[in-house]
């Protein structure tokens, strides 16, 4: 009985000592945080997508308070969130043009040819280990297995007829899908952009014609007809400079393959 009582007393004393030690340590090593950080964190959408370049919303909130990030640093929150954070920081929000993701491919199951039937793992990144990078004849097109869908925290992407499609009204422009796509065919473009080159192929015209009905063949007709010289050719592929484009629509009308949408 004496042994039990002694053990109980020892355990109690040790517990009290540890409790006191932890309490003192918590006070001594407490890291003071700016109350504005918690307030900003409460304003941010909480997606923790990393599109701002910081580790989650808490990382962005801390960076804003320290002056290491703009109050408009959240690509998902938009103008409303930026303005509310600006009020907390006592500054004026300098809003940047909203951008959304765009998939540079419209080669769905009905418009492209395939070289073989693939029955392996339905993962876009795994396709880099199979012949020609996938069953589609175009090695630059969307594989359609949805890796981008999985990383989108806003459910803005869906797979339609074997091609990823972004709903720009839902997209927050975080860029997670851009990083995830192994074909590098998703890019962030201005929300207001009305004309887009829906192709990512760098193959020459004859090869594109054989593999896809709506691929860019590098003919340059869009370049010749653009009244503001907003289109150029890079690696046999048309590219639009959105800082110059006036959305006149001439390029879309003139494109013989309907690669501009």
Backbone as CSV, one residue per row, in Angstrom:
resi,resn,N_x,N_y,N_z,CA_x,CA_y,CA_z,C_x,C_y,C_z
1,UNK,0.822,-1.206,0.000,0.000,0.000,0.000,0.857,1.259,0.000
2,UNK,1.947,1.212,0.780,2.848,2.368,0.853,3.469,2.659,-0.509
3,UNK,3.816,1.608,-1.219,4.413,1.770,-2.547,3.456,2.443,-3.516
4,UNK,2.184,2.056,-3.419,1.183,2.641,-4.322,1.015,4.126,-4.029
5,UNK,0.948,4.456,-2.743,0.775,5.863,-2.355,1.984,6.687,-2.803
6,UNK,3.163,6.104,-2.610,4.390,6.811,-3.004,4.411,7.070,-4.514
7,UNK,4.060,6.056,-5.284,4.046,6.193,-6.749,3.042,7.247,-7.191
8,UNK,1.875,7.261,-6.518,0.839,8.241,-6.866,1.309,9.660,-6.596
9,UNK,1.965,9.824,-5.455,2.478,11.153,-5.087,3.548,11.608,-6.077
10,UNK,4.431,10.678,-6.442,5.498,11.016,-7.384,4.932,11.445,-8.726
11,UNK,3.940,10.679,-9.232,3.314,11.003,-10.508,2.627,12.363,-10.442
12,UNK,1.946,12.644,-9.332,1.253,13.911,-9.174,2.231,15.081,-9.157
13,UNK,3.337,14.888,-8.413,4.343,15.951,-8.324,4.973,16.221,-9.699
14,UNK,5.293,15.131,-10.408,5.875,15.280,-11.739,4.899,15.985,-12.677
15,UNK,3.614,15.611,-12.586,2.599,16.236,-13.433,2.470,17.728,-13.165
16,UNK,2.471,18.074,-11.865,2.380,19.489,-11.494,3.597,20.253,-11.999
17,UNK,4.765,19.645,-11.872,6.006,20.296,-12.316,5.989,20.537,-13.817
18,UNK,5.571,19.512,-14.551,5.520,19.642,-16.018,4.514,20.717,-16.425
19,UNK,3.375,20.729,-15.720,2.355,21.729,-16.032,2.863,23.146,-15.806
20,UNK,3.529,23.349,-14.682,4.080,24.672,-14.372,5.143,25.053,-15.391
21,UNK,5.999,24.081,-15.745,7.078,24.341,-16.707,6.525,24.734,-18.070
22,UNK,5.504,23.997,-18.537,4.907,24.298,-19.831,4.211,25.654,-19.827
23,UNK,3.564,25.983,-18.702,2.907,27.270,-18.588,3.891,28.420,-18.675
24,UNK,5.013,28.278,-17.966,6.050,29.315,-17.992,6.669,29.414,-19.383
25,UNK,6.913,28.250,-20.014,7.506,28.227,-21.346,6.599,28.895,-22.368
26,UNK,5.286,28.655,-22.236,4.330,29.258,-23.168,4.352,30.775,-23.079
27,UNK,4.536,31.280,-21.837,4.587,32.734,-21.642,5.898,33.311,-22.154
28,UNK,6.994,32.621,-21.846,8.318,33.123,-22.218,8.557,33.086,-23.729
29,UNK,8.070,32.038,-24.360,8.338,31.861,-25.786,7.155,32.221,-26.682
30,UNK,6.168,32.895,-26.124,4.998,33.279,-26.897,5.381,34.236,-28.019
31,UNK,4.912,33.935,-29.214,5.179,34.775,-30.378,3.989,35.711,-30.584
32,UNK,4.238,36.975,-30.476,3.179,37.955,-30.635,2.839,38.119,-32.119
33,UNK,1.568,38.119,-32.423,1.112,38.289,-33.801,0.285,39.559,-33.913
34,UNK,0.377,40.163,-35.057,-0.390,41.376,-35.323,-1.865,40.996,-35.420
35,UNK,-2.741,41.635,-34.650,-4.174,41.289,-34.696,-4.780,41.437,-36.091
36,UNK,-4.150,42.258,-36.937,-4.659,42.420,-38.302,-4.503,41.137,-39.104
37,UNK,-3.530,40.319,-38.725,-3.295,39.062,-39.434,-4.500,38.141,-39.325
38,UNK,-5.058,38.029,-38.117,-6.235,37.184,-37.912,-7.446,37.762,-38.625
39,UNK,-7.543,39.101,-38.632,-8.673,39.747,-39.282,-8.628,39.511,-40.788
40,UNK,-7.438,39.620,-41.365,-7.276,39.389,-42.809,-7.538,37.926,-43.141
41,UNK,-7.069,37.032,-42.275,-7.290,35.599,-42.497,-8.779,35.285,-42.535
42,UNK,-9.546,36.008,-41.723,-10.993,35.805,-41.713,-11.668,36.317,-42.969
43,UNK,-11.016,37.254,-43.665,-11.575,37.807,-44.903,-11.252,36.926,-46.103
44,UNK,-10.052,36.344,-46.107,-9.632,35.498,-47.229,-10.562,34.297,-47.393
45,UNK,-10.747,33.804,-48.611,-11.720,32.737,-48.883,-11.411,31.390,-48.238
46,UNK,-10.152,31.159,-47.861,-9.817,29.901,-47.193,-9.597,28.720,-48.103
47,UNK,-9.375,28.968,-49.382,-9.131,27.862,-50.316,-7.768,27.214,-50.132
48,UNK,-6.809,27.991,-49.612,-5.443,27.486,-49.422,-4.894,26.865,-50.695
49,UNK,-5.156,27.533,-51.827,-4.763,26.987,-53.128,-3.303,27.253,-53.471
50,UNK,-2.707,28.254,-52.830,-1.320,28.578,-53.127,-1.143,29.450,-54.350
51,UNK,-2.258,29.878,-54.971,-2.164,30.700,-56.164,-1.536,32.062,-55.904
52,UNK,-1.500,32.482,-54.657,-0.908,33.772,-54.294,0.609,33.695,-54.191
53,UNK,1.143,32.470,-54.179,2.586,32.307,-54.055,3.052,32.093,-52.628
54,UNK,2.103,32.024,-51.689,2.432,31.792,-50.284,1.786,30.498,-49.803
55,UNK,2.312,29.926,-48.718,1.761,28.653,-48.222,0.390,28.812,-47.572
56,UNK,-0.638,28.867,-48.381,-1.989,28.961,-47.863,-2.404,30.375,-47.499
57,UNK,-3.669,30.504,-47.074,-4.217,31.816,-46.731,-3.519,32.439,-45.528
58,UNK,-3.119,31.629,-44.550,-2.425,32.168,-43.385,-1.085,32.769,-43.780
59,UNK,-0.421,32.127,-44.735,0.861,32.653,-45.212,0.694,33.986,-45.911
60,UNK,-0.388,34.116,-46.698,-0.652,35.370,-47.395,-1.015,36.463,-46.402
61,UNK,-1.839,36.121,-45.409,-2.247,37.107,-44.404,-1.030,37.674,-43.682
62,UNK,-0.103,36.799,-43.303,1.112,37.239,-42.613,1.961,38.113,-43.527
63,UNK,2.036,37.747,-44.797,2.843,38.499,-45.757,2.257,39.890,-46.000
64,UNK,0.939,39.990,-46.037,0.294,41.287,-46.254,0.577,42.222,-45.084
65,UNK,0.466,41.692,-43.873,0.724,42.501,-42.683,2.174,42.982,-42.647
66,UNK,3.088,42.123,-43.107,4.516,42.477,-43.109,4.894,43.363,-44.291
67,UNK,3.959,43.578,-45.201,4.252,44.392,-46.367,4.962,43.635,-47.467
68,UNK,4.937,42.295,-47.375,5.611,41.458,-48.371,4.675,41.026,-49.490
69,UNK,3.397,41.342,-49.383,2.415,40.986,-50.419,1.394,42.109,-50.534
70,UNK,0.802,42.237,-51.709,-0.204,43.264,-51.939,-1.525,42.863,-51.296
71,UNK,-2.345,43.852,-50.979,-3.665,43.554,-50.412,-4.537,42.843,-51.437
72,UNK,-4.173,42.955,-52.697,-4.913,42.288,-53.773,-4.234,40.977,-54.170
73,UNK,-3.446,40.405,-53.261,-2.651,39.218,-53.576,-3.428,37.936,-53.755
74,UNK,-4.681,37.904,-53.311,-5.479,36.669,-53.451,-6.158,36.632,-54.810
75,UNK,-5.788,35.712,-55.693,-6.388,35.646,-57.021,-7.818,35.120,-57.009
76,UNK,-8.181,34.437,-55.944,-9.524,33.856,-55.858,-10.532,34.868,-55.317
77,UNK,-10.117,35.657,-54.344,-11.027,36.587,-53.686,-11.532,37.713,-54.558
78,UNK,-10.695,38.175,-55.476,-11.114,39.247,-56.367,-11.173,40.607,-55.707
79,UNK,-11.929,41.508,-56.335,-11.976,42.900,-55.903,-12.593,43.072,-54.519
80,UNK,-13.630,42.311,-54.213,-14.311,42.446,-52.925,-13.367,42.154,-51.768
81,UNK,-12.659,41.036,-51.853,-11.713,40.664,-50.795,-10.572,41.671,-50.699
82,UNK,-10.076,42.107,-51.855,-8.972,43.071,-51.873,-9.376,44.383,-51.200
83,UNK,-10.577,44.850,-51.471,-11.047,46.101,-50.881,-11.226,45.986,-49.369
84,UNK,-11.714,44.855,-48.908,-11.908,44.651,-47.468,-10.572,44.566,-46.742
85,UNK,-9.606,43.904,-47.368,-8.276,43.813,-46.752,-7.611,45.183,-46.748
86,UNK,-7.842,45.958,-47.810,-7.274,47.305,-47.891,-7.787,48.178,-46.751
87,UNK,-9.056,48.005,-46.387,-9.622,48.757,-45.274,-8.943,48.393,-43.960
88,UNK,-8.655,47.105,-43.790,-7.971,46.655,-42.580,-6.572,47.253,-42.493
89,UNK,-5.881,47.289,-43.637,-4.513,47.794,-43.683,-4.449,49.317,-43.788
90,UNK,-5.583,49.946,-44.029,-5.603,51.389,-44.133,-4.946,51.918,-45.388
91,UNK,-5.044,51.156,-46.468,-4.458,51.572,-47.738,-5.513,51.458,-48.837
92,UNK,-5.140,51.875,-50.035,-6.028,51.773,-51.183,-5.654,50.551,-52.007
93,UNK,-6.631,49.757,-52.363,-6.374,48.540,-53.131,-6.060,48.868,-54.576
94,UNK,-4.928,48.392,-55.056,-4.553,48.545,-56.455,-4.866,47.229,-57.159
95,UNK,-6.042,47.171,-57.731,-6.533,45.921,-58.299,-5.869,45.619,-59.628
96,UNK,-5.508,44.348,-59.793,-4.922,43.894,-61.044,-6.012,43.240,-61.887
97,UNK,-5.776,43.155,-63.165,-6.762,42.567,-64.073,-6.992,41.100,-63.727
98,UNK,-8.246,40.738,-63.612,-8.585,39.367,-63.268,-8.184,38.423,-64.389
99,UNK,-7.599,37.298,-64.005,-7.218,36.291,-64.988,-7.890,34.961,-64.671
100,UNK,-8.128,34.204,-65.713,-8.762,32.893,-65.562,-7.996,31.873,-66.393
101,UNK,-8.181,30.621,-66.061,-7.486,29.553,-66.785,-8.185,29.262,-68.114
102,UNK,-7.387,28.923,-69.106,-7.933,28.560,-70.422,-7.166,27.354,-70.946
103,UNK,-7.904,26.348,-71.389,-7.299,25.125,-71.922,-7.110,25.295,-73.425
104,UNK,-5.866,25.292,-73.871,-5.551,25.539,-75.289,-5.730,24.270,-76.119
105,UNK,-6.925,23.758,-76.118,-7.207,22.557,-76.909,-8.711,22.383,-77.048
106,UNK,-9.155,22.036,-78.236,-10.560,21.691,-78.454,-10.653,20.377,-79.236
107,UNK,-9.531,19.632,-79.180,-9.491,18.357,-79.887,-10.159,17.244,-79.107
108,UNK,-11.481,17.266,-79.086,-12.221,16.245,-78.346,-12.249,14.922,-79.120
109,UNK,-13.005,13.987,-78.605,-13.055,12.640,-79.186,-13.548,12.623,-80.629
110,UNK,-14.302,13.650,-81.022,-14.866,13.684,-82.364,-13.986,14.423,-83.370
111,UNK,-12.969,15.121,-82.883,-12.168,15.948,-83.783,-10.717,15.487,-83.924
112,UNK,-10.301,14.524,-83.126,-8.918,14.046,-83.196,-8.866,12.568,-83.565
113,UNK,-7.720,12.158,-84.029,-7.502,10.743,-84.335,-6.649,10.129,-83.232
114,UNK,-6.732,8.817,-83.087,-5.947,8.120,-82.073,-5.067,7.067,-82.742
115,UNK,-3.915,6.835,-82.131,-2.966,5.865,-82.686,-3.164,4.462,-82.119
116,UNK,-3.712,4.397,-80.914,-3.938,3.093,-80.281,-4.922,3.264,-79.128
117,UNK,-5.406,2.163,-78.608,-6.337,2.200,-77.489,-5.553,2.064,-76.182
118,UNK,-5.726,3.020,-75.285,-5.020,3.003,-73.999,-5.954,2.490,-72.911
119,UNK,-5.485,1.510,-72.142,-6.313,0.924,-71.078,-5.615,0.972,-69.725
120,UNK,-4.570,1.776,-69.606,-3.819,1.853,-68.354,-4.417,2.818,-67.354
121,UNK,-3.581,3.278,-66.423,-4.002,4.190,-65.369,-4.483,5.511,-65.963
122,UNK,-5.635,5.945,-65.513,-6.205,7.196,-66.015,-5.602,8.383,-65.255
123,UNK,-4.384,8.690,-65.588,-3.662,9.781,-64.940,-2.814,10.482,-65.995
124,UNK,-3.024,11.789,-66.154,-2.330,12.524,-67.220,-0.812,12.442,-67.089
125,UNK,-0.303,12.510,-65.882,1.151,12.477,-65.691,1.737,11.105,-66.021
126,UNK,0.975,10.054,-65.815,1.450,8.705,-66.123,1.599,8.507,-67.627
127,UNK,0.850,9.293,-68.408,0.888,9.136,-69.866,2.233,9.541,-70.466
128,UNK,3.066,10.243,-69.696,4.375,10.640,-70.215,5.287,9.423,-70.360
129,UNK,4.874,8.296,-69.775,5.688,7.079,-69.837,5.198,6.089,-70.898
130,UNK,4.143,6.455,-71.615,3.623,5.551,-72.638,4.034,6.066,-74.013
131,UNK,3.951,5.234,-75.042,4.357,5.637,-76.393,3.672,6.924,-76.862
132,UNK,4.464,7.857,-77.386,3.981,9.131,-77.943,3.266,10.008,-76.923
133,UNK,3.399,9.676,-75.650,2.796,10.515,-74.621,1.293,10.425,-74.527
134,UNK,0.711,9.392,-75.106,-0.732,9.222,-75.054,-1.276,8.665,-76.353
135,UNK,-2.509,8.204,-76.345,-3.092,7.570,-77.539,-3.464,8.531,-78.657
136,UNK,-3.681,9.806,-78.341,-4.063,10.757,-79.388,-2.895,11.012,-80.341
137,UNK,-3.213,11.192,-81.609,-2.177,11.438,-82.606,-1.451,12.756,-82.344
138,UNK,-2.166,13.720,-81.788,-1.547,14.996,-81.423,-0.882,14.848,-80.058
139,UNK,0.425,15.011,-80.019,1.159,14.844,-78.761,1.091,16.071,-77.859
140,UNK,0.410,17.106,-78.311,0.322,18.344,-77.539,-1.058,18.567,-76.930
141,UNK,-2.016,17.730,-77.296,-3.405,17.947,-76.884,-3.746,17.442,-75.499
142,UNK,-4.953,17.812,-75.059,-5.455,17.418,-73.742,-5.707,15.911,-73.708
143,UNK,-5.222,15.272,-72.643,-5.385,13.821,-72.487,-6.750,13.470,-71.893
144,UNK,-7.329,14.430,-71.182,-8.695,14.255,-70.694,-8.887,13.353,-69.497
145,UNK,-7.847,13.108,-68.701,-8.013,12.233,-67.549,-8.236,12.988,-66.245
146,UNK,-8.264,14.308,-66.318,-8.749,15.085,-65.183,-7.823,15.399,-64.033
147,UNK,-6.525,15.394,-64.220,-5.637,15.815,-63.125,-5.928,17.260,-62.734
148,UNK,-6.237,18.079,-63.730,-6.553,19.486,-63.465,-7.842,19.604,-62.659
149,UNK,-8.787,18.718,-62.924,-10.059,18.729,-62.199,-9.817,18.452,-60.714
150,UNK,-8.918,17.531,-60.426,-8.658,17.133,-59.049,-8.022,18.240,-58.221
151,UNK,-7.191,19.079,-58.848,-6.508,20.129,-58.084,-7.294,21.430,-58.023
152,UNK,-8.384,21.533,-58.773,-9.186,22.754,-58.770,-10.070,22.785,-57.530
153,UNK,-9.831,23.734,-56.652,-10.585,23.819,-55.395,-11.956,24.464,-55.568
154,UNK,-12.216,25.028,-56.729,-13.490,25.710,-56.961,-14.421,24.934,-57.891
155,UNK,-14.005,23.738,-58.299,-14.798,22.919,-59.226,-15.133,23.692,-60.505
156,UNK,-14.124,24.392,-61.032,-14.329,25.205,-62.234,-13.977,24.457,-63.509
157,UNK,-13.458,23.231,-63.391,-13.025,22.480,-64.572,-13.803,21.180,-64.692
158,UNK,-14.171,20.842,-65.887,-14.854,19.576,-66.152,-14.287,18.975,-67.432
159,UNK,-14.442,17.680,-67.573,-13.989,16.984,-68.778,-15.195,16.741,-69.682
160,UNK,-15.136,17.321,-70.878,-16.233,17.181,-71.834,-15.692,16.557,-73.118
161,UNK,-16.171,15.366,-73.430,-15.740,14.646,-74.640,-14.219,14.503,-74.702
162,UNK,-13.601,14.227,-73.561,-12.166,13.966,-73.533,-11.272,15.182,-73.478
163,UNK,-11.845,16.370,-73.251,-11.045,17.594,-73.169,-11.476,18.400,-71.943
164,UNK,-10.494,18.934,-71.223,-10.796,19.763,-70.060,-11.354,21.108,-70.508
165,UNK,-12.398,21.562,-69.833,-13.038,22.840,-70.149,-13.177,23.640,-68.853
166,UNK,-12.788,24.901,-68.899,-12.828,25.756,-67.713,-14.038,26.691,-67.773
167,UNK,-14.771,26.753,-66.680,-15.872,27.715,-66.555,-15.264,28.993,-65.999
168,UNK,-15.074,29.993,-66.831,-14.366,31.198,-66.406,-15.147,32.009,-65.379
169,UNK,-16.451,31.770,-65.282,-17.249,32.473,-64.283,-17.002,31.921,-62.888
170,UNK,-16.486,30.719,-62.819,-16.213,30.078,-61.523,-14.728,30.120,-61.183
171,UNK,-13.886,30.085,-62.206,-12.433,30.045,-62.011,-11.931,31.247,-61.206
172,UNK,-11.047,30.966,-60.247,-10.471,32.027,-59.423,-9.096,32.453,-59.878
173,UNK,-8.552,31.787,-60.899,-7.245,32.167,-61.424,-6.084,31.836,-60.510
174,UNK,-6.220,30.782,-59.704,-5.140,30.433,-58.763,-3.931,29.828,-59.470
175,UNK,-4.146,29.213,-60.632,-3.038,28.638,-61.392,-2.658,27.219,-61.015
176,UNK,-3.427,26.578,-60.123,-3.115,25.207,-59.718,-3.174,24.253,-60.906
177,UNK,-4.141,24.440,-61.777,-4.282,23.571,-62.951,-3.144,23.792,-63.939
178,UNK,-2.656,25.030,-64.008,-1.542,25.348,-64.900,-0.310,24.550,-64.503
179,UNK,-0.072,24.475,-63.198,1.082,23.740,-62.683,0.909,22.238,-62.836
180,UNK,-0.324,21.782,-62.761,-0.587,20.338,-62.758,-0.546,19.718,-64.153
181,UNK,-0.913,20.472,-65.178,-1.016,19.906,-66.529,0.359,19.521,-67.087
182,UNK,0.585,18.236,-67.356,1.888,17.798,-67.864,2.138,18.214,-69.317
183,UNK,1.083,18.589,-70.018,1.217,19.004,-71.415,1.429,20.520,-71.543
184,UNK,1.355,21.222,-70.416,1.529,22.686,-70.419,0.576,23.380,-71.388
185,UNK,-0.658,22.919,-71.422,-1.600,23.523,-72.359,-2.678,24.355,-71.664
186,UNK,-2.489,24.615,-70.376,-3.409,25.513,-69.664,-2.641,26.783,-69.315
187,UNK,-3.235,27.918,-69.597,-2.597,29.188,-69.277,-3.608,30.151,-68.663
188,UNK,-3.105,31.152,-67.956,-3.966,32.183,-67.394,-4.051,33.337,-68.385
189,UNK,-5.264,33.708,-68.718,-5.482,34.794,-69.667,-6.442,35.808,-69.041
190,UNK,-6.484,37.032,-69.550,-7.415,38.027,-69.009,-8.858,37.543,-69.078
191,UNK,-9.607,37.813,-68.029,-11.014,37.407,-67.981,-11.799,37.984,-69.166
192,UNK,-11.447,39.208,-69.567,-12.180,39.890,-70.623,-11.787,39.440,-72.033
193,UNK,-10.771,38.611,-72.146,-10.318,38.176,-73.474,-11.417,37.388,-74.180
194,UNK,-11.773,37.818,-75.369,-12.840,37.167,-76.124,-12.307,36.223,-77.198
195,UNK,-11.082,36.455,-77.660,-10.504,35.601,-78.704,-9.342,34.811,-78.125
196,UNK,-9.368,33.502,-78.316,-8.297,32.647,-77.796,-7.875,31.631,-78.849
197,UNK,-6.584,31.337,-78.859,-6.087,30.285,-79.746,-6.244,28.965,-79.007
198,UNK,-7.193,28.159,-79.424,-7.507,26.909,-78.738,-6.687,25.750,-79.291
199,UNK,-5.394,25.916,-79.305,-4.500,24.869,-79.793,-3.137,25.049,-79.145
200,UNK,-2.465,23.943,-78.926,-1.150,23.979,-78.288,-0.096,23.266,-79.135
201,UNK,-0.490,22.806,-80.315,0.402,22.011,-81.149,1.503,22.846,-81.802
202,UNK,2.707,22.335,-81.725,3.851,22.981,-82.372,4.287,22.204,-83.624
203,UNK,3.456,21.261,-84.043,3.749,20.487,-85.253,3.492,21.346,-86.494
204,UNK,4.073,20.932,-87.597,3.862,21.616,-88.862,2.453,21.311,-89.380
205,UNK,1.977,22.185,-90.273,0.622,22.079,-90.791,0.177,20.710,-91.261
206,UNK,0.945,20.052,-92.143,0.517,18.748,-92.671,0.264,17.708,-91.567
207,UNK,1.102,17.702,-90.556,0.939,16.733,-89.475,-0.282,17.078,-88.627
208,UNK,-0.506,18.369,-88.409,-1.661,18.798,-87.625,-2.954,18.404,-88.328
209,UNK,-2.991,18.590,-89.638,-4.188,18.258,-90.411,-4.556,16.778,-90.263
210,UNK,-3.555,15.916,-90.197,-3.800,14.478,-90.067,-4.290,14.088,-88.674
211,UNK,-3.922,14.859,-87.669,-4.232,14.463,-86.296,-5.429,15.173,-85.673
212,UNK,-5.770,16.370,-86.188,-6.852,17.128,-85.551,-7.571,18.021,-86.560
213,UNK,-8.886,18.052,-86.491,-9.688,18.844,-87.414,-9.627,20.340,-87.097
214,UNK,-9.323,20.682,-85.848,-9.393,22.088,-85.432,-8.056,22.602,-84.897
215,UNK,-6.957,21.983,-85.311,-5.650,22.412,-84.851,-5.085,23.555,-85.681
216,UNK,-4.239,24.380,-85.061,-3.591,25.483,-85.773,-2.531,24.919,-86.723
217,UNK,-2.614,25.296,-87.988,-1.672,24.786,-88.989,-0.553,25.780,-89.296
218,UNK,-0.534,26.878,-88.585,0.555,27.850,-88.758,0.532,28.562,-90.093
219,UNK,-0.636,28.735,-90.675,-0.729,29.355,-92.006,-0.449,30.855,-91.971
220,UNK,-0.659,31.486,-90.824,-0.372,32.910,-90.693,-1.450,33.837,-91.205
221,UNK,-2.594,33.305,-91.596,-3.673,34.157,-92.097,-4.154,35.125,-91.019
222,UNK,-4.199,34.651,-89.785,-4.634,35.510,-88.678,-3.665,36.666,-88.464
223,UNK,-2.378,36.375,-88.639,-1.347,37.402,-88.475,-1.507,38.482,-89.540
224,UNK,-1.724,38.059,-90.764,-1.834,38.997,-91.886,-3.082,39.871,-91.790
225,UNK,-4.137,39.336,-91.205,-5.398,40.070,-91.171,-5.658,40.841,-89.888
226,UNK,-4.806,40.695,-88.887,-5.014,41.417,-87.631,-4.699,42.898,-87.836
227,UNK,-5.661,43.791,-87.641,-5.443,45.220,-87.902,-4.540,45.915,-86.889
228,UNK,-4.288,45.267,-85.745,-3.460,45.914,-84.711,-2.190,45.124,-84.413
229,UNK,-1.861,44.165,-85.271,-0.649,43.352,-85.119,-0.558,42.705,-83.722
230,UNK,-1.687,42.178,-83.266,-1.729,41.560,-81.943,-1.430,40.065,-81.986
231,UNK,-1.236,39.508,-83.191,-0.995,38.072,-83.323,0.360,37.824,-83.971
232,UNK,1.064,36.855,-83.443,2.357,36.468,-84.005,2.416,34.953,-84.078
233,UNK,3.404,34.431,-84.794,3.579,32.991,-84.904,4.809,32.572,-84.111
234,UNK,4.647,31.598,-83.243,5.754,31.056,-82.468,5.707,29.532,-82.555
235,UNK,6.747,28.934,-83.093,6.791,27.471,-83.256,5.578,26.958,-84.026
236,UNK,5.270,27.626,-85.134,4.156,27.228,-86.012,2.797,27.340,-85.329
237,UNK,2.715,28.149,-84.283,1.474,28.292,-83.534,1.142,29.773,-83.335
238,UNK,-0.104,30.142,-83.606,-0.538,31.521,-83.436,-0.594,31.884,-81.952
239,UNK,-0.181,33.098,-81.632,-0.201,33.571,-80.255,-0.741,34.988,-80.218
240,UNK,-1.681,35.233,-79.302,-2.324,36.543,-79.203,-1.708,37.364,-78.073
241,UNK,-1.376,38.589,-78.373,-0.890,39.531,-77.359,-2.119,40.285,-76.854
242,UNK,-2.582,39.922,-75.653,-3.826,40.484,-75.142,-3.715,41.957,-74.780
243,UNK,-2.508,42.459,-74.649,-2.344,43.878,-74.361,-2.621,44.723,-75.612
244,UNK,-2.605,44.084,-76.778,-2.866,44.780,-78.036,-4.223,44.429,-78.640
245,UNK,-4.692,43.223,-78.357,-5.932,42.733,-78.968,-7.131,43.616,-78.620
246,UNK,-7.952,43.921,-79.634,-9.158,44.730,-79.438,-10.427,43.888,-79.544
247,UNK,-10.272,42.590,-79.666,-11.406,41.664,-79.772,-12.317,41.993,-80.955
248,UNK,-11.700,42.363,-82.067,-12.494,42.688,-83.256,-13.105,41.436,-83.884
249,UNK,-12.462,40.287,-83.678,-13.013,39.038,-84.183,-12.594,38.654,-85.585
250,UNK,-11.769,39.472,-86.230,-11.355,39.175,-87.601,-10.550,37.875,-87.666
251,UNK,-9.674,37.662,-86.709,-8.840,36.453,-86.702,-9.695,35.195,-86.633
252,UNK,-10.735,35.238,-85.829,-11.636,34.080,-85.689,-12.358,33.807,-87.007
253,UNK,-12.776,34.869,-87.661,-13.497,34.720,-88.926,-12.584,34.177,-90.031
254,UNK,-11.321,34.601,-90.037,-10.411,34.233,-91.102,-9.748,32.861,-90.910
255,UNK,-9.669,32.378,-89.669,-8.958,31.115,-89.408,-9.614,29.951,-90.157
256,UNK,-8.903,29.316,-91.076,-9.490,28.243,-91.883,-9.771,26.954,-91.083
257,UNK,-9.101,26.784,-89.979,-9.295,25.569,-89.176,-10.135,25.803,-87.929
258,UNK,-10.606,27.016,-87.740,-11.413,27.371,-86.570,-10.670,27.077,-85.265
259,UNK,-9.360,27.336,-85.308,-8.544,27.116,-84.114,-8.614,28.295,-83.160
260,UNK,-9.150,29.416,-83.648,-9.335,30.591,-82.786,-10.807,30.649,-82.415
261,UNK,-11.064,30.702,-81.129,-12.462,30.628,-80.638,-12.846,31.917,-79.925
